[in-house]
Amino acid sequence: MGSGIRLINAPFLSKKGVQQGAVESSWFCAIVVDNLFKKLNQHIAPHGSGAMAIINNNYAMGPQAIIFPANKVFAADLGKIGLQL
């Protein structure tokens, strides 16, 4: 929980999803996708590119030749945890 460099481990575990729009749903989503966004950024940053998410708005910025292939890998990574891009 938290943001930026102030992330901490949440004091709870979730074994089941929550209703979309529920207060905790954004936290749960952010916790799950954080490492995948970090992986994406590590891959595209050397090319002057970047990715970020603000609640349910996700952005990848950079040259098309870099972003499109990286986005396919990102989509596959999301699929491994049951999410669809």
Buried (B, 14 or more C-beta within 10 A) or exposed (E): EEEEEEEEEEEEEEEEEBEEEEEEBBBBBBBBBEEBBEBBBEBBEEEEBBBEBEEEEBEBEBEEEBBEEBBEBBEEBBEEEEEEE
